[in-house]
Amino acid sequence: MPPRTNDHTPESGRDTGPAEPAGLSAPSASTGAGAPPGPTNARPGTGARTGTGSGPATRTRTGAGARTKARTGTGTGTRARSETRAGVKTETGAGDGAGTKTETETGTRARARARAEAIVRPESGAEVTGPGPGASPSGVRTASLRRFATTARRSRGAHLTVCGALLAVAMTAGAVAGGGDRGGSPAGAGAGTDAAPAAGALAAGVLAGGDLDAGIRALQSHLRAQPRDVSAWANLGLAYVEQARTDGDPSRYPQAERAFDRSLSLGSGNEQALAGRAALAAARHDFPGALKYADRALEQNPYSERALSSRIDALVELGRYDEAAEAADTADDRRPGVPVFTRYAYVRELRGDVRTAREVLERALGGASAPADVAYVATALGQLAWNQGDHETALTHFARALAADEEYLPALEGRARAQAASGDLAGAIGTLEQVVVRSPLPGPLVALGELYEARGADGDRTKAADQYALVDAHAALARAGGVNADLDTALAAADHGDPEAALRAARAEWDRRHSVHTADALAWALHRNGRSEEALPHARRATATGYRNAVFLHHRGMIERATGRDGDARRSLTAALELNPGFSLLGAREARAALEDLEAAR
């Protein structure tokens, strides 16, 4: 699966330090299996995953839970896991239904209230007619994207800036048309009846696994009454980040940025807003910015779970793996819980220590109680099994995730990939169609397009082209929202678009960061442009850390074949198919054909 960066629950107020942290607990004598303490937040953590090296130097700690942890040296690259909650609709702001103000406001208070209204209101950019009954915001946005993608294919010369602007309007318009109320009422219609609870109550419950839309409405109502509440502004920014990630709508990121800026203008250097800015920067793939804000937040509060997690994410994505491994250890010492455990597991997986990664995730799952945590950790286990080619186990984990949250998109996407690898092509296509209708992100769009190509039924080639065009459309929208989309562009365009555009994007991303995923993307883009000798060092770098990734091995094998290294190519391609024979229906088909040609040429 493609690399993704995401985030975890906003913290409910300032952390004061760990309460008897158990870390990665050793097995319990009474239960026979160790489990981390239950997380304080109902939503799971980001799961950005980092690599650690070899050469253990074991240390043991006693206290709330005895722990033995193997420290490791060098790290490796990352693909941060997504932890968005599926089906959460985009909140459109207070609107005009907030109720009539009867009091007279003047001076500073009036200006503060006006400024608050300007930030909490949506920016549609156009007057929009609402959809018919039952229409969902995600469905409206996807329809808008599909209409734009069709137009774009007919007019390839359109300027990218215009594309981004049109997409931003289309996506925001879809959100406004759909409304933010799960019951279908217009956004803001119930705002007058929403109480404006105290900031502390809001911070404790807005994003703790409940109704995100209702939480945002409560925050907006509170901020209309208390526009100088530093904490509430920070939490509103975090909620907008979550909305953007959940619905695949980067147009929410500028709203989040304004909310964080407002919080920082009212309370300079406050940790909640700094940690939120770190999460926003990571979501936009601005990893130097994410690291800067995380470090600033940790100066204020060394126990900030969000800042600790974002710091790991940033270091991993920048390719600074030794530091990322140390950051994961520090986070586990200070704030053990689902966000840290998932990162720690990926640290081990990326160094080839799949056994430890699985054990850590199983312990985390054993200690998870909230449905969101169960769905998140079970999905991480499913993805781990998938990467090792254990499709049956992967399906079991994805089923458990969906039993906890039947609309959890990462689990649905994972199930579709495992279904395809297990031979259930119809089931896989049906599942991925559900995913892309609700959240048209590049990874599932490309996967669905390739499944259409693999099926080869009448009209499937056109359907596949539609999915690939949507990737271009989403990339334009992402850039309009301040997101660096070069890695997504490089990965999709190399196989299903313009190879020259793929190479430009891959080089730009490589200039920013040197992770294994950017190394693989650059290698493959160079190869697709006929520059395989130049690609080979990058392909070797992508596979040098111990991370077991069949896609990387497939790319390396094809590059080795193109450079005349037939023996190396046979080994790499065989390893890819042995590790995960269903890593990609089209990629596996290409690898098998190449191996047959290599054998015939002996």
For each residue, the residues with C-beta under 8 A, 3 or more apart:
1: 4 79 383 386 413 414 417 443
2: 79 442 443 446 487 488 491
3: 78 79 80 487 515 517
4: 1 79 80 81 82 441 443
5: 46 48 80 282 283 285 313 317
6: 46 47 48 80 81 82 83 84 245 283
7: 46 83 241 242 245 279 282 283 306 309 310
8: 41 43 44 45 46 83 305 306 309 338 339
9: 41 42 43 44 45 207 208 209 306
10: 203 206 207 234 235 238 239 242 272 276 306
11: 14 15 41 203 272 275 304 305 306
12: 40 41 203 204 205 208
13: 200 203 204 231 272
14: 11 271 272 301 304
15: 11 301 303 304 305 335
16: 303
17: 303 334
18: 21 303 333 334 335 336
19:
20: 37 63 64
21: 18 37 63 64 333 334 335 336
22: 25 36 37 63 64 65 67 336
23: 36 61 65 67 69 332 333 336
24: 34 36 67 69 332 336 341 344 360 363
25: 22 28 34 35 36 65 66 67 363
26: 34 65 66 67 68
27: 31 32 33 34
28: 25 31 32 33 34 35 65
29: 32
30:
31: 27 28 34 35
32: 27 28 29
33: 27 28 362 363 366
34: 24 25 26 27 28 31 65 363 366
35: 25 28 31 363 364 366 367
36: 22 23 24 25 39 336 337 338 341 363 364 367
37: 20 21 22 64 65 336 337 367
38: 367 368 369
39: 36 42 44 45 337 338 339 367 368 370 373
40: 12 305 337
41: 8 9 11 12 44 207 208 209 305 337 338
42: 9 39 208 209 210 370 372 373
43: 8 9 83 85 207 208 209 370 372 373 376
44: 8 9 39 41 47 83 338 339 342 368 372 373 375 376 377
45: 8 9 39 83 305 309 337 338 339 340 341 342 343 376
46: 5 6 7 8 80 81 83 309 310 313 339 342 343
47: 6 44 80 81 82 83 339 342 343 346 376 380
48: 5 6 78 80 81 282 309 312 313 316 317 343 346
49: 78 79 80 81 316 342 343 345 346 347 349 350
50: 75 76 78 312 315 316 321 324 325 327 328 343 346 347 350
51: 74 75 76 77 78 316 321 324 325 346 347 349 350 351 545 546 547
52: 71 72 73 74 75 321 325 328 347 348 350 351 353
53: 72 73 74 75 321 322 325 351
54: 72 73 74 351 546
55: 72 73
56: 70 71 72
57: 70 71
58: 68 69 70 71
59: 68 69 71
60: 66 67 68
61: 23 66 67 69
62: 66
63: 20 21 22 66
64: 20 21 22 37
65: 22 23 25 26 28 34 37
66: 25 26 60 61 62 63
67: 22 23 24 25 26 60 61
68: 26 58 59 60
69: 23 24 58 59 61 329 332
70: 56 57 58 356
71: 52 56 57 58 59 329
72: 52 53 54 55 56 325 347 348 351 353
73: 52 53 54 55 322 325
74: 51 52 53 54 321 322 325 351 545
75: 50 51 52 53 316 320 321 322 323 324 325 347 350 351 545
76: 50 51 321 350 351 516 545 546 547
77: 51 316 319 321 350 515 516 517 518 519 542 545 547
78: 3 48 49 50 51 313 316 317 324 346 350 515 516 517
79: 1 2 3 4 49 517
80: 3 4 5 6 46 47 48 49 282 313 316 317
81: 4 6 46 47 48 49 342 346 379 380 383 410
82: 4 6 47 245 409 410
83: 6 7 8 43 44 45 46 47 376 410
84: 6 88 242 245 246 409 410 439
85: 43 88 212 242 246 372 405 407 408
86: 246 405 407 408 409 412 438 439
87: 138 407 438
88: 84 85 212 213 242 243 246 247
89: 136 137 138 178 179 180 181 182 213 247
90: 137 141 175 178 180 243 247 249 252
91: 180 187 212 213 216 217 220 239 243
92: 95 122 124 175 176 178 179 180 187 188
93: 120 121 122 180 187 188 220
94: 97 98 117 120 121 187 188 191 220 221 224
95: 92 98 121 186 187 188 189 191
96: 188
97: 94 186 187 188 189 190 191 192
98: 94 95 188 191 192 221 224
99: 191 192
100:
101: 105
102:
103:
104:
105: 101 109 110 113
106: 109 110
107: 110 111
108: 111 112
109: 105 106 112 113 227
110: 105 106 107 113 114
111: 107 108 114 115
112: 108 109 115 116 227 228
113: 105 109 110 116 117 224 227
114: 110 111 117 118
115: 111 112 118 119 227 262
116: 112 113 119 120 223 224 227 262
117: 94 113 114 120 121 224
118: 114 115 121
119: 115 116 236 255 258 259 262
120: 93 94 116 117 219 220 223 224 236
121: 93 94 95 117 118
122: 92 93 172 175 176 187 255
123: 172 254 255
124: 92 127 128 169 172 173 175 176
125: 168 169 172 173
126: 169 173
127: 124
128: 124 173 176 177
129: 177
130: 135 177 178 179 186
131: 135 139 140 177 178
132: 135
133: 184
134: 184
135: 130 131 132 139 140 177 178
136: 89 139 140 178 438
137: 89 90 140 141 174 175 177 178 179 180 247
138: 87 89 141 142 178 247 248 437 438 439
139: 131 135 136 142 143 178 437 438
140: 131 135 136 137 143 144 173 174 175 177 178
141: 90 137 138 144 145 170 171 174 175 178 247 248 249 440
142: 138 139 145 146 174 436 437 438 440
143: 139 140 146 147 174
144: 140 141 147 148 167 170 171 173 174
145: 141 142 148 149 167 170 171 440 470 473 474 477
146: 142 143 149 150 466 470
147: 143 144 150 151 170
148: 144 145 151 152 163 166 167 170 473
149: 145 146 152 153 466 469 470 472 473
150: 146 147 153 154 466 469
151: 147 148 154 155
152: 148 149 155 156 158 163 469 472 473
153: 149 150 156 465 469
154: 150 151
155: 151 152 158
156: 152 153
157:
158: 152 155 162 163
159: 162 163
160: 163 164 476 479
161: 164 165
162: 158 159 165 166
163: 148 152 158 159 160 166 167 473 476
164: 160 161 167 168 476 477 479 480
165: 161 162 168 169 480
166: 148 162 163 169 170
167: 144 145 148 163 164 170 171 473 474 476 477 480
168: 125 164 165 171 172 251 477 480 481
169: 124 125 126 165 166 172 173
170: 141 144 145 147 148 166 167 173 174
171: 141 144 145 167 168 174 175 249 251 477
172: 122 123 124 125 168 169 175 176 249 251
173: 124 125 126 128 140 144 169 170 176 177
174: 137 140 141 142 143 144 170 171 177 178
175: 90 92 122 124 137 140 141 171 172 178 180 247 249 251
176: 92 122 124 128 172 173 179 187
177: 128 129 130 131 135 137 140 173 174
178: 89 90 92 130 131 135 136 137 138 139 140 141 174 175
179: 89 92 130 137 176 184 185 186 187
180: 89 90 91 92 93 137 175 187 213 216 217
181: 89 184 185 186 187 189 190 213
182: 89 211 213
183:
184: 133 134 179 181
185: 179 181 189 190
186: 95 97 130 179 181 189
187: 91 92 93 94 95 97 122 176 179 180 181
188: 92 93 94 95 96 97 98 191 217
189: 95 97 181 185 186
190: 97 181 185 193 194 217
191: 94 95 97 98 99 188 194 217 220 221
192: 97 98 99
193: 190
194: 190 191 217 218 221
195: 218 221
196: 218 221 222 224 225 226
197: 201 202 218 222
198: 201 202
199: 202 203 222 226 229 231 232
200: 13 203 204 231
201: 197 198 204 205
202: 197 198 199 205 206 215 218 219 222 231 232 235
203: 10 11 12 13 199 200 206 231 232 235
204: 12 13 200 201 208
205: 12 201 202 208 210 215
206: 10 202 203 210 212 215 216 218 219 235 239
207: 9 10 41 43 210 212 215 235 238 239 242
208: 9 12 41 42 43 204 205
209: 9 41 42 43 370 371 372
210: 42 205 206 207 214 215
211: 182 214 215
212: 85 88 91 206 207 215 216 239 242 243 246
213: 88 89 91 180 181 182 216 217
214: 210 211 217 218
215: 202 205 206 207 210 211 212 218 219 239
216: 91 180 206 212 213 219 220 236 239 240 243
217: 91 180 188 190 191 194 213 214 220 221
218: 194 195 196 197 202 206 214 215 221 222
219: 120 202 206 215 216 222 223 232 235 236 239
220: 91 93 94 120 191 216 217 223 224 236
221: 94 98 191 194 195 196 217 218 224 225
222: 196 197 199 202 218 219 225 226 229 232
223: 116 120 219 220 226 227 229 232 233 236
224: 94 98 113 116 117 120 196 220 221 227
225: 196 221 222
226: 196 199 222 223 229 232
227: 109 112 113 115 116 223 224
228: 112 266
229: 199 222 223 226 232 233 266
230: 233 234 263 266 267 270 272 273
231: 13 199 200 202 203 234 235 263 270 272
232: 199 202 203 219 222 223 226 229 235 236
233: 223 229 230 236 237 259 260 262 263 266 273
234: 10 230 231 237 238 259 260 263 270 272 273 276
235: 10 202 203 206 207 219 231 232 238 239 272
236: 119 120 216 219 220 223 232 233 239 240 259
237: 233 234 240 241 255 256 257 258 259 260 263 273 276 277 280
238: 10 207 234 235 241 242 256 276 279
239: 10 91 206 207 212 215 216 219 235 236 242 243
240: 216 236 237 243 244 252 253 255 256 259
241: 7 237 238 244 245 252 253 256 276 279 280 283
242: 7 10 84 85 88 207 212 238 239 245 246
243: 88 90 91 212 216 239 240 246 247 249 252
244: 240 241 247 248 249 250 251 252 253 256 283 481
245: 6 7 82 84 241 242 248 283
246: 84 85 86 88 212 242 243 439
247: 88 89 90 137 138 141 175 243 244 252 438 439
248: 138 141 244 245 439 440 441 474
249: 90 141 171 172 175 243 244 252 477 481
250: 244 253 284 477 478 480 481 482 483
251: 168 171 172 175 244 254 477 480 481
252: 90 240 241 243 244 247 249 255 256 481
253: 240 241 244 250 256 257 280 283 284 481 482 483
254: 123 251 257 258 481 482
255: 119 122 123 237 240 252 258 259
256: 237 238 240 241 244 252 253 259 260 276 280
257: 237 253 254 260 261 277 280 482
258: 119 237 254 255 261 262
259: 119 233 234 236 237 240 255 256 262 263
260: 233 234 237 256 257 263 264 273 276 277 280
261: 257 258 264 265
262: 115 116 119 233 258 259 265 266
263: 230 231 233 234 237 259 260 266 267 270 272 273 276
264: 260 261 267 268 269 270 273 274 277
265: 261 262 268
266: 228 229 230 233 262 263
267: 230 263 264 270 273
268: 264 265
269: 264 274 296 300
270: 230 231 234 263 264 267 273 274 300
271: 14 274 275 297 300 301 304 307
272: 10 11 13 14 230 231 234 235 263 275 276
273: 230 233 234 237 260 263 264 267 270 276 277
274: 264 269 270 271 277 278 293 294 296 297 300 307
275: 11 271 272 278 279 293 294 297 304 306 307 310
276: 10 234 237 238 241 256 260 263 272 273 279 280 306
277: 237 257 260 264 273 274 280 281 289 293
278: 274 275 281 282 289 290 291 292 293 294 297 306 307 310 311 314
279: 7 238 241 275 276 282 283 290 306 310
280: 237 241 253 256 257 260 276 277 283 284
281: 277 278 284 286 287 289 290 292 293 310 314
282: 5 7 48 80 278 279 285 286 287 290 310 313 314 317
283: 5 6 7 241 244 245 253 279 280 483
284: 250 253 280 281 289 481 482 483 484
285: 5 282 317 483 484 485 487
286: 281 282 289 290 484
287: 281 282 290 291 313 314 317 318 512 513
288: 291 292 314 318
289: 277 278 281 284 286 292 293
290: 278 279 281 282 286 287 293 294 310 311 313 314
291: 278 287 288 294 295 311 314 315 318
292: 278 281 288 289 295 296
293: 274 275 277 278 281 289 290 296 297 307 310
294: 274 275 278 290 291 297 298 307 308 310 311 314
295: 291 292 298 299 311
296: 269 274 292 293 299 300
297: 271 274 275 278 293 294 300 301 304 306 307
298: 294 295 301 302 304 307 308 311
299: 295 296
300: 269 270 271 274 296 297 304
301: 14 15 271 297 298 304 307
302: 298 334
303: 15 16 17 18 308 334 335
304: 11 14 15 271 275 297 298 300 301 307 308 335
305: 8 11 15 40 41 45 308 309 331 335 337 339 340
306: 7 8 9 10 11 275 276 278 279 297 309 310
307: 271 274 275 278 293 294 297 298 301 304 310 311
308: 294 298 303 304 305 311 312 327 330 331 334 335 340
309: 7 8 45 46 48 305 306 312 313 331 339 340 343
310: 7 46 275 278 279 281 282 290 293 294 306 307 313 314
311: 278 290 291 294 295 298 307 308 314 315 327 331
312: 48 50 308 309 315 316 324 327 328 331 343
313: 5 46 48 78 80 282 287 290 309 310 316 317 343
314: 278 281 282 287 288 290 291 294 310 311 317 318
315: 50 291 311 312 318 320 321 323 324 327
316: 48 49 50 51 75 77 78 80 312 313 319 320 321 324 515
317: 5 48 78 80 282 285 287 313 314 513 515
318: 287 288 291 314 315 513 514 515
319: 77 316 513 514 515 516 518
320: 75 315 316 323 324
321: 50 51 52 53 74 75 76 77 315 316 324 325 545
322: 53 73 74 75 325 326
323: 75 315 320 326 327
324: 50 51 75 78 312 315 316 320 321 327 328 347
325: 50 51 52 53 72 73 74 75 321 322 328 329 347
326: 322 323 329 330
327: 50 308 311 312 315 323 324 330 331
328: 50 52 312 324 325 331 332 340 343 344 347
329: 69 71 325 326 332 333
330: 308 326 327 333 334
331: 305 308 309 311 312 327 328 334 335 340 343 344
332: 23 24 69 328 329 335 336 340 341 344
333: 18 21 23 329 330 336
334: 17 18 21 302 303 308 330 331
335: 15 18 21 303 304 305 308 331 332 339 340
336: 18 21 22 23 24 36 37 332 333 340 341
337: 36 37 39 40 41 45 305 340 341
338: 8 36 39 41 44 45 341 342 364 368 373 376 377
339: 8 39 44 45 46 47 305 309 335 342 343
340: 45 305 308 309 328 331 332 335 336 337 343 344
341: 24 36 45 332 336 337 338 344 345 360 361 363 364 377
342: 44 45 46 47 49 81 338 339 345 346 361 364 376 377 380
343: 45 46 47 48 49 50 309 312 313 328 331 339 340 346 347
344: 24 328 331 332 340 341 347 348 360
345: 49 341 342 348 349 356 357 358 360 361 364 380 384
346: 47 48 49 50 51 78 81 342 343 349 350 357
347: 49 50 51 52 72 75 324 325 328 343 344 350 351 357
348: 52 72 344 345 351 353 354 356 357 360
349: 49 51 345 346 352 353 354 357 384 387 547 548
350: 49 50 51 52 75 76 77 78 346 347 516 545 546 547
351: 51 52 53 54 72 74 75 76 347 348 545 546 547
352: 349 545 546 547 548
353: 52 72 348 349 356 357 546
354: 348 349 357 358 384 388 548
355: 358 359
356: 70 345 348 353 359 360
357: 345 346 347 348 349 353 354 360 361 384
358: 345 354 355 361 362 381 384
359: 355 356 362 363
360: 24 341 344 345 348 356 357 363 364
361: 341 342 345 357 358 364 365 377 380 381 384
362: 33 358 359 365 366 381
363: 24 25 33 34 35 36 341 359 360 366 367
364: 35 36 338 341 342 345 360 361 367 368 377
365: 361 362 368 374 377 378 381
366: 33 34 35 362 363
367: 35 36 37 38 39 363 364
368: 38 39 44 338 364 365 373 374 376 377
369: 38 373 374
370: 39 42 43 209 373 374
371: 209 374 375 404 405
372: 42 43 44 85 209 375 376 404 405
373: 39 42 43 44 338 368 369 370 376 377
374: 365 368 369 370 371 377 378 400 401 404 405
375: 44 371 372 378 379 401 402 404 405 408 411
376: 43 44 45 47 83 338 342 368 372 373 379 380 401 408 410
377: 44 338 341 342 361 364 365 368 373 374 380 381
378: 365 374 375 381 382 397 398 400 401 404 411
379: 81 375 376 382 383 397 398 401 408 410 411 414
380: 47 81 342 345 361 376 377 383 384
381: 358 361 362 365 377 378 384 385 397
382: 378 379 385 386 393 394 395 396 397 398 401 411 414 415 418
383: 1 81 379 380 386 387 394 410 414
384: 345 349 354 357 358 361 380 381 387 388
385: 381 382 388 390 391 393 394 397
386: 1 382 383 389 390 391 394 414 417 418 421 580
387: 349 383 384 548 549 550 579 580
388: 354 384 385 548 579 580
389: 386 421 550 578 579 580 581 582 583
390: 385 386 393 394
391: 385 386 394 395 418 421 422 582
392: 395 396 422
393: 382 385 390 396 397
394: 382 383 385 386 390 391 397 398 414 418
395: 382 391 392 398 399 415 418 419 422
396: 382 392 393 399 400
397: 378 379 381 382 385 393 394 400 401
398: 378 379 382 394 395 401 402 411 412 414 415 418
399: 395 396 402 403 415
400: 374 378 396 397 403 404
401: 374 375 376 378 379 382 397 398 404 405 408 410 411 414
402: 375 398 399 405 406 408 411 412 415
403: 399 400 406
404: 371 372 374 375 378 400 401 408
405: 85 86 371 372 374 375 401 402 408 411
406: 402 403
407: 85 86 87 412
408: 85 86 375 376 379 401 402 404 405 411 412
409: 82 84 86 412 413 435 438 439
410: 81 82 83 84 376 379 383 401 413 414
411: 375 378 379 382 398 401 402 405 408 414 415
412: 86 398 402 407 408 409 415 416 431 432 434 435
413: 1 409 410 416 417 431 432 435 443 444 447
414: 1 379 382 383 386 394 398 401 410 411 417 418
415: 382 395 398 399 402 411 412 418 419 431
416: 412 413 419 420 427 428 429 431 432 435 444 447
417: 1 386 413 414 420 421 428 447 582
418: 382 386 391 394 395 398 414 415 421 422 582
419: 395 415 416 422 424 425 427 428 431
420: 416 417 423 424 425 428 451 454 582 585
421: 386 389 391 417 418 580 581 582 583
422: 391 392 395 418 419 582
423: 420
424: 419 420 427 428
425: 419 420 428 429 451 454 455 585
426: 429 430
427: 416 419 424 430 431
428: 416 417 419 420 424 425 431 432 451
429: 416 425 426 432 433 448 451 452 455
430: 426 427 433 434
431: 412 413 415 416 419 427 428 434 435
432: 412 413 416 428 429 435 436 444 447 448 451
433: 429 430 436 437 448
434: 412 430 431 437 438
435: 409 412 413 416 431 432 438 439 444 448
436: 142 432 433 439 440 441 444 445 448 467 470
437: 138 139 142 433 434 440
438: 86 87 136 138 139 142 247 409 434 435
439: 84 86 138 246 247 248 409 435 436 444
440: 141 142 145 248 436 437 444 445 470 474
441: 4 248 436 444 445 474
442: 2 445 446 471 474 475 485 488 491 492
443: 1 2 4 413 446 447
444: 413 416 432 435 436 439 440 441 447 448
445: 436 440 441 442 448 449 467 468 470 471 474 492
446: 2 442 443 449 450 467 468 471 491 492 495 496
447: 413 416 417 432 443 444 450 451
448: 429 432 433 435 436 444 445 451 452 464 467
449: 445 446 452 453 463 464 465 466 467 468 496
450: 446 447 453 454 464 584 585 586
451: 420 425 428 429 432 447 448 454 455 585
452: 429 448 449 455 460 461 463 464 467
453: 449 450 456 460 461 464 586
454: 420 425 450 451 585 586 589
455: 425 429 451 452 460
456: 453 460 461
457: 460
458:
459: 462 463
460: 452 453 455 456 457 463 464
461: 452 453 456 464 465
462: 459 465 466
463: 449 452 459 460 466 467
464: 448 449 450 452 453 460 461 467 468 496
465: 153 449 461 462 468 469
466: 146 149 150 449 462 463 469 470
467: 436 445 446 448 449 452 463 464 470 471
468: 445 446 449 464 465 471 472 492 496 497
469: 149 150 152 153 465 466 472 473
470: 145 146 149 436 440 445 466 467 473 474
471: 442 445 446 467 468 474 475 488 489 492 496 497
472: 149 152 468 469 475 476 489 492 497
473: 145 148 149 152 163 167 469 470 476 477
474: 145 167 248 440 441 442 445 470 471 477 478 485 488
475: 442 471 472 478 479 485 488 489
476: 160 163 164 167 472 473 479 480
477: 145 164 167 168 171 249 250 251 473 474 480 481
478: 250 474 475 481 483 485 488
479: 160 164 475 476 482 483 484 485
480: 164 165 167 168 250 251 476 477
481: 168 244 249 250 251 252 253 254 284 477 478
482: 250 253 254 257 284 479
483: 250 253 283 284 285 478 479
484: 284 285 286 479 487 509 512
485: 285 442 474 475 478 479 488 489
486: 489 490 505 506 508 509 512
487: 2 3 285 484 490 491 505 506 509 517 518 521
488: 2 442 471 474 475 478 485 491 492
489: 471 472 475 485 486 492 493 501 502 505
490: 486 487 493 494 502 503 505 506 509 521 522 524 525
491: 2 442 446 487 488 494 495 502 521 524
492: 442 445 446 468 471 472 488 489 495 496 497 502
493: 489 490 496 497 498 499 501 502 505 525
494: 490 491 497 499 502 503 506 521 524 525 528
495: 446 491 492 528 586
496: 446 449 464 468 471 492 493
497: 468 471 472 492 493 494 501 502
498: 493 501 502
499: 493 494 502 503 525 528 529
500: 503 504 529
501: 489 493 497 498 504 505
502: 489 490 491 492 493 494 497 498 499 505 506 524 525 528 529
503: 490 494 499 500 506 507 522 525 526 528 529
504: 500 501 507 508
505: 486 487 489 490 493 501 502 508 509 525
506: 486 487 490 494 502 503 509 510 518 521 522 524 525 526
507: 503 504 510 511 522 525
508: 486 504 505 511 512
509: 484 486 487 490 505 506 512 513 518 521 522
510: 506 507 513 514 518 519 521 522
511: 507 508
512: 287 484 486 508 509 518
513: 287 317 318 319 509 510 518
514: 318 319 510 518 519
515: 3 77 78 316 317 318 319 518 519
516: 76 77 78 319 350 519 520 541 542 543 545 547 549 552
517: 3 77 78 79 487 520 521 542
518: 77 319 487 506 509 510 512 513 514 515 521 522
519: 77 510 514 515 516 522 523 538 539 541 542
520: 516 517 523 524 538 539 542 549 551 552 555
521: 487 490 491 494 506 509 510 517 518 524 525
522: 490 503 506 507 509 510 518 519 525 526 535 538
523: 519 520 526 527 535 536 538 539 541 542 555 556 559
524: 490 491 494 502 506 520 521 527 528 535 539 555 559
525: 490 493 494 499 502 503 505 506 507 521 522 528 529 535
526: 503 506 522 523 529 531 532 534 535 538
527: 523 524 530 531 532 535 539 555 558 559 562
528: 494 495 499 502 503 524 525
529: 499 500 502 503 525 526
530: 527
531: 526 527 534 535
532: 526 527 535 536 559 562 563
533: 536 563
534: 526 531 537
535: 522 523 524 525 526 527 531 532 538 539 559
536: 523 532 533 539 540 556 559 560 563
537: 534 540 541
538: 519 520 522 523 526 535 541 542
539: 519 520 523 524 527 535 536 542 543 552 555 556 559 560
540: 536 537 543 544 556
541: 516 519 523 537 538 544
542: 77 516 517 519 520 523 538 539 549 552 555 556
543: 516 539 540 547 549 552 553 556 572
544: 540 541
545: 51 74 75 76 77 321 350 351 352 516
546: 51 54 76 350 351 352 353
547: 51 76 77 349 350 351 352 516 543 552
548: 349 352 354 387 388 579
549: 387 516 520 542 543 552 553
550: 387 389 553 554 576 577 579 580 583
551: 520 554 555 576 583 584 587
552: 516 520 539 542 543 547 549 555 556
553: 543 549 550 556 557 572 573 575 576 579
554: 550 551 557 558 572 573 576 583 584 587 588 590 591
555: 520 523 524 527 539 542 551 552 558 559
556: 523 536 539 540 542 543 552 553 559 560 572
557: 553 554 560 561 568 569 570 571 572 573 575 576 591 594
558: 527 554 555 561 562 569 573 590 591 594
559: 523 524 527 532 535 536 539 555 556 562 563
560: 536 539 556 557 563 565 566 568 569 572
561: 557 558 564 565 566 569 573 594 598
562: 527 532 558 559
563: 532 533 536 559 560
564: 561
565: 560 561 568 569
566: 560 561 569 570 598 601
567: 570 571
568: 557 560 565 571 572
569: 557 558 560 561 565 566 572 573 594 598
570: 557 566 567 573 574 595 598 599
571: 557 567 568 574 575
572: 543 553 554 556 557 560 568 569 575 576
573: 553 554 557 558 561 569 570 576 577 591 594 595 598
574: 570 571 577 578 595
575: 553 557 571 572 578 579
576: 550 551 553 554 557 572 573 579 580 583 588 591
577: 550 573 574 580 581 588 591 592 595
578: 389 574 575 581
579: 387 388 389 548 550 553 575 576 583
580: 386 387 388 389 421 550 576 577 583
581: 389 421 577 578 588
582: 389 391 417 418 420 421 422 585 588
583: 389 421 550 551 554 576 579 580 587 588
584: 450 551 554 587 588
585: 420 425 450 451 454 582 588 589
586: 450 453 454 495 589 590
587: 551 554 583 584 590 591
588: 554 576 577 581 582 583 584 585 591 592
589: 454 585 586 592 593
590: 554 558 586 587 593 594
591: 554 557 558 573 576 577 587 588 594 595
592: 577 588 589 595 596
593: 589 590 596 597
594: 557 558 561 569 573 590 591 597 598
595: 570 573 574 577 591 592 598 599
596: 592 593 599 600
597: 593 594 600 601
598: 561 566 569 570 573 594 595 601 602
599: 570 595 596 602
600: 596 597
601: 566 597 598
602: 598 599
